Amino acid sequence: MGIKKHIIPPDAQVIPLWPLPFDPNNTTPIEKKARISPKALAMTLVVCWVILFLILLISQHAFGGGHVYTGYFQCLKALALGAVWVLSKPKGTTHVQLDRTGITLLSKAGYDTVGTKHTPWFQIRSISVEPGKSKHVTDGYLSIKTKNGSQRIKLNKFADSQRWRKFVELVKKNITDDPLKVKLDEHYLDHLSETADYSFTRLWLESLAAPPRRQRLQPLTDGITLQNNRFTIKHHIGSGAQGNAYLATCADRGEVVLKEFILPLYVDARARKAAITEFERESAMLGKLSHPGIIKVYDTFVEDQRAYLVLECAQGQNLKQIVEGDGAFSEERACEIGIELCSILTHLHTQAPPLVHQDFTPDNLILTPTGIKLIDFSGTRALEGRTTAIVGKRSYMPPEQFRGEPRIQSDVFALGCTLAFLTTGVEPEPISQSHPKALKSSLSDAFNRIVEKATAVNLTDRYDSAASLAADLQALTQTQSLILNTAVREKEAIT
């Protein structure tokens, strides 16, 4: 029985799902080998026939005749061909076709379409995202619900944000009768860069392919271009132990930040590999985080013996600059900011394994028009129970971090110190419990107690998590709001 030929309508858009390459300009049927490469098929055949040959030799030696092992030959031949057929079958949906009539889920094997499931637009009740078992967004599902049931596609099949945005754009374009049916955000997978490749091998090969010398010995200056004019340096932002940071214009993304890692020259392969590993560690770590308060990583590249992270540009000033320029925040505003900061830390601390930032300080927190953004993850480490290098700023480090034994509560200590600084404008005393009310008497006793608990020197006296701290800040905010409303009503009654 032959395979039914699937005809692609002229107006159709076909989106291949992972691991097939995406060609945004190709609107014709994209005929690629599905799920298994020709090399894998060839290897499967070779292994099967080697096993067959060995069994034939053993059979001939044991039975001394051709007719005895003829059955073995035919049987094993069938098994080998069956194995190849099973391995070459596609696993579920390999392509999504969208046209004016509806959505068609295709299962392609080689040049043949072996399965289709067409759903007309008018039958769709809703298209939404359903969460998976883990907290990572790509563990969820695209759910297409109709009058007769539902269909689901794993989000990780879209592989990058470009395919996802293309899909959402086409769905919204075709479902016009009731826009509320489409419960999709085209930016939902934006943290999955369509160009980012966090591959150690790729970075290692790029660094080896570069000339064994550095053309520019000084930091990059304004107007210099990188990656064949894709990036133009606007100005230098700052310097650190690993390199520099620059504000740049990207041809396809607008303003971005380039974080530079200077690769060592004239050293053995182990030292060079260690530098690339550190760079890859930070890029991979940022790539898996998805929180509005954490900067996104878009891409990585190596040029002139320097490795670069292409990061989201957070527009605004850091909290230290704001306090130094405009003065301390009010207690109410500090509580609002504190709740945002707790949300960021909770996201870091609930990763597997938990991530400890180790430098959660006002100068690494940018106040943007949309909220707080945490930057600089160079000191961030996974909590794995071993002693680490001492990272951070003295005024915001608890005792255990000074000993190279950071905990998630170490970041809570830094957050408490940050709240004290925001409301007083004074840097906290190193390795000490903060008492902001002693410096600013107008602060409430409740706020002072929260900061004292967050900055307790002993771990047993400190908040056990950022979520616990957030709960107390929210309760205080509600109390403040109630007191303010009562005061307003009393004033209105008098007048």
N, C-alpha and C positions, 0 to 999 in steps of 0.2 A: 504494500500500500504506500503510495507516494505522499510526500509532504505538500500540503495545500499552499499555493503561492499567495503571499500577502502583498497586495498592491498598495503602495503609498500614494495618497492623494497629492495633487500638485501643490495645494496650499498647506500641506502638513509640515510641522516642525518635529524633528526626531531628536530626542535628548538621550544620548547613551549614558548608562549608569556605570559606576565603578566596576571593573578597572579599565574600561575602554576609554581611549583618549577623546577629548571633547573638541569639536571643531565648530565654533559659533557661527561660522559663515556657511556651513554645509547644511542645506535644508532637504537634500535628497537622502534616500536610504543609506545609512552608514553601515556598510557591510564589513564587519571586522570579525575575526575569530573570537568566539565568545567563551570566556572563562578559562580556556586552556590554550596555551600557545602551541605552534607547530613543533617547537623543540620538545615540549613536554610530551606531545603525542609520539614523536619519534623515539624518545627515551622509553616510553611505555612499551612500544612495539619491540624494541631491542631487548628489553628485560624479559618480556614474555617469550620471545623466540629463543633466547639463550637458555631459559629454563626448559623449554620444549626440547631443545637439542640435547641437553644433558640427560633428560628422562629417556629420550629415544636411544641414546647410547647405552644407558643402563639396561633398558628393556631388551635391546638386541643381544647384549652380552648374556643376560639372564636366560632368555628364551631361545636364542639362536635362530630366529626365523622372522620373516617379514610380516606374515599375516597376524602374528600375535600383537605386535605393537601398532598395527595400522589403526586399530580402534583408538589407541592412545593418541595417535597423531591427530585424528579427526576431532576427537574430544577437546584436546588442548588447543587446537586451532580455533575451535568455536569459542572456548573460554577467552583466548587472547583477543579475538575480535570483539567479543562481548565486553571485555574490560575497557577496550579503547572506546567503544560506543558509550558506555556508562560515564567514563571520565570526560568525554567530549560534550556531554549534555549540559546545557546551561542550567545554572541554579536559580530558578525563579525568573523574575523580570530583569531583562538586560537592557531594554530601551523603553522610553515613554514617548508615544506619538500623540501630538496634540494638533487637531485641525478644527474646522468650523462645526463638525458634527459631534465631537466629543473627545474623550481621552481613551487611548488604546495602549494597554500594557503588552509589550512584545517580549517573547523569549526566543532569542536567535541562537542558532548553532551553525557556525561557519557562515555560509551564504544563504542558509535557509531559515525561515521563520517557522519554528516548531510549535508555537503556542501564541494565541492572542486573546485578549479580554477587552472588549470595547464597551465603554460606558458613555451613552449620549449625555450631553450637557443638561438637558431638561430633567434627566432622572437623578441628578446629583442633588442631595439634600444639604450636604456640607463637606468641605475639605478643610481639614485641620491637622494639627500636630498633636500626637499623643506621646506622653513621656514613657521612657523605658524603665528598666529595673534600676539602673544606675542614674546618677545625677548628671552625667555628661549628655549634652544635647544630641549628639549623634547616635546615642543609644535609643532614641525615640523613633516614632514611626510617622509617616505621612498616611493619614487615614482618609479614604474616599468613601463616604457613606451614601448609599442609594436607597431606593424604596425596597429593594430586594436583598439588601445585606450591606457588606462593606468589604473594601480591599485595603491592604496595608503594604507600604514599602518602607524598609529600614532607611532612616535618614543618612546613615553612613554610606549608602550606595550613591548618593549625590557627590560625594568625595570633596567637593569644593563649593565655595559660595557662588561662583559664576554660574554653574549649572542650576543651582537652587534659585537664584534670582531670575534666570531665564524661565524656569518652570513657573514660578509665581506670577511673573509678568504675563505669560501666555494664558494662565488660568484666569486671571483678573480681566484680561482682554476679552475672553470668550463668555464668561459668566456675567452677564449684564442685567439679567432680570431681577436678581436679588443679591447685591454685593455682600450682604451679611452671611451668605453661604460660605464665602471664602474667608476662613479664619487663619490666614497665613501672613507672615511677616517676611518680606523679601530680604531683610537683613538678619534673619534668624541664624544663619550659618556664616555670618561675616567673619567670625574669628578663624574660620578655615580659609586661609588665603588661597586664591586660585593659582598663585605663582610661588608661594612659599614651599620650600622643600627642605625639611629639617633632616637632611641626610648627612651623616658624618662623612660617608664615602664621597659624596659630591663636594663637600667643602674641602676635604682633604686633597682630592684630586685638583680642585681649583687652585689651592695654595701651592701645590707642587708644580702646576703648569705655569705659574707666574715666574717672571725672571728672578734669579737669585739675588736681587738687590732692590732697594727701595728708591724710586725716582724722586719722591718728595720726602725730605728729611724733617720738615717742619709740619705743624698742623695745617690742615686745609684752609685756604683763604677764600674770601667771598668771590663768587663767580666761577670757581672751579667746577668742572662737570665730571661725572662718573658714569660708568656703565653705558658708554656710547651716547652720552648726552641725556640719559634718562633722568639723572639727578643733577640739580644745580645747587651748589652750596650758597645759602643766603648769609648766614653768619655763624660764628662759633658760639656754642651755648655754655660749655663748661668742660672741665677736664677731670679725670679720675685716674686710679691706679692702672686701669686696663687700656685707657686711651682717651678719646675726646667724644663730645657729642655736638652735633651740628643741626641747625634748622636748615632744611633743604626743600626745594620744589621738585616734585615728582611729576613726570610728564603725564602719568595716568591716574595720580591720586591727589594732586595738589600739594599742600604743605605736609611734610613728614619730618620726623626726627631720625637722623642717622646716628646710631651708637657704634662707635669704632672700637675694635679690638686690635691692637698692634701685635702682629705676629712676630716672634723672634727670628732674627737672621743669624746665620753662622753658628747654629747650634745643632746638636744631634737630633735624629728623628723623634726620639722620645720627648724632648722638650717641646718640639714643634707640635707633636701630637697632643700633648697636654694642653697647649694653648687652644688648639682647635676643639678639643673636648670641652673645655670650659665655655667656649663660645656656643657650641652646639647645645650644651646643657641649658643655658639660659634661653636660647631661642625655642627649644623644644618645650621647656617649662611654660613659657609665656603662651606658646601655641595651644596648649591644652586648657588654659584658663579662659573662662567666659563669664565676665562680670562687668557691668557698666562702669564700675569704679576702678577697673584695671586696664591699663593701656594695651592695645592690640599690637601684635607683631604681624607685619604684612609680608616680609620677604627677607632673604639673607643673600649676601654675595661676598666674594673676595676680590679685591683689586689692590695692586701695588703693595702686596704683602700686608694688607690690612683687611680684616674681616668686618662686615657691617651688618647690623640689625636695622631693618627698616621698620620704624615704629610709628604708631599713631601720634599725631601732634596734639597735645593737650593745651588748649588756648586758655591762658590765664596766668595768675601769679601763684607762687606757693604760699602756704599759710604763714611761714616765717616772714616773707616779704610784706604780706598784708599787715601783720601785727606791727612790724617795725615801721611801716609807712603810715598806717591809719590808727594804730593803737589797739588795745586789747578788745576782744569780742565780749559781748554781753553774755551772761550765764545762759540765757535762753538760746541764743545762737550757737554757743559752744555745745550745748546739749544736742541740738539738731545735727551739727557736724559730727559729734561723737557717735550718734546712732548710725550715720552713714559709714563712719570708719569701722564700727563694729561689724557691719554687713560685709565689708571688704575682708576683714580678718577672718570672719566665719567661713567665707568662701575658701580662703587659703588653708585654714586649719582643718577643713573637712575633705581635703583631697586625700588620695590614698597613694603613698603615705602623706601625712600632714606636712604642709610647707610652713616654715618659720621665716618671716621676712628679715628680721634682725636689724632693720634700719627704718622702722616705722616712725618717722620724725616729721616735724612741720615742713622742712625744706624738701621732702620727697612727696608732699601732698599738694596737688595743684587744685585750686578752686576754679572750676570752669563754669560757663553759663548753665550747664546741665547737671552739675554736682561735682563731687570730689573725685580726682583721679590719682591713683597711686603709681609712682614711677620708680625707676631704678631697682631692679631685682638682682643686682650683681651679688649681693650678700645672701640671697634667699637660698635656703637649703631644706632638703627633705629631712624630716625628723626620723632618724634611724637609730638613735641610741648611742652613737659614738661621739667622741670629743671632736669638735670642729675648730677651725681658725676663729679667732676673736674678730668679729665684725660689728660695726655700729658706732654710734656717737656716745661718748662717755655720759652725758647728762641724761640719756634715755635708755641706758643699759642696766638691767638688774644684776645682782651678784652672780647668778648661775650663768649668765651670758659672758661675764668677765672670766669665768672659769672654763669657757669653751663648751658649756653644756646647756645650750638654749632649749627652751620648752615653748609650747604655744602660749603659756602664760608670760613668757618674756615679751612677746608682742603686746599683750594686755598691759604690762608695766609701761611700755613705751607709749601706748595710747593714753594711759592715765597721766603721764608726764606731759604729753601733748595738750591734754585738756587744761592742765595747770598753766602751761605757757600761754595758751590761747586766751585765758581769762585774766592773767596777770601781766603778761608781756615780759616775764622774767624767766631766764633759763633755769631749769630744775637743778638742784644739787646732785652731783653724781652719787649713785648707789645709796640714795636716801629716799625716804617716804616723803611725798609732797603734801604740803598743807596750804593750799591756795588762799584760804580765808585769812591766814596770818599776814598775807601780803595785800589782800584786798577785802576789807571788812564787809563790803556790801554783798559778797557772795553768801548764798544760803548755807546753813549747816548741813542740809541734805546733800548738796553738791560737794561740799568739802569732804563729807564722809565717803561719797562715791570715789573721789579722787584718791583719798587715803587708802581705801581698800584696793583700788586698782594698782597702786604703787607700793603696796606692802612689801617689805624686804623679804620676808619669809613666804615661800610658796604656799604654805598651808593657810596663810591669812589673806591671800590674794584671790581675786575672782578666778574660778577655774576655767572660764571660757569667755570669749568676746560676747557670746550670746547672753550670758548672765549679766554682764556689764550693760549691754543694750537694754535689757529688761528694766534695770534700775533707772537708766536714763529716760526711758519712755515713761515710767511711772512718775518721775520728777517733772517731765515736760507736761504731763496731764495735770499735775498739781499746780504748776505754774499757770497753765491756761485757765484753770478753775478760779484761782486767786485773782487773776487779771479780770476775768469776766465779772466776778463778784464786785470788784472795785469799780468797774465801769457802771454797773447797775446802781450801786450806792451813790455814785456821783450824779447819775441821771436823775435819781430820786430826789436829791437835794436841790438840783436846779429846776 
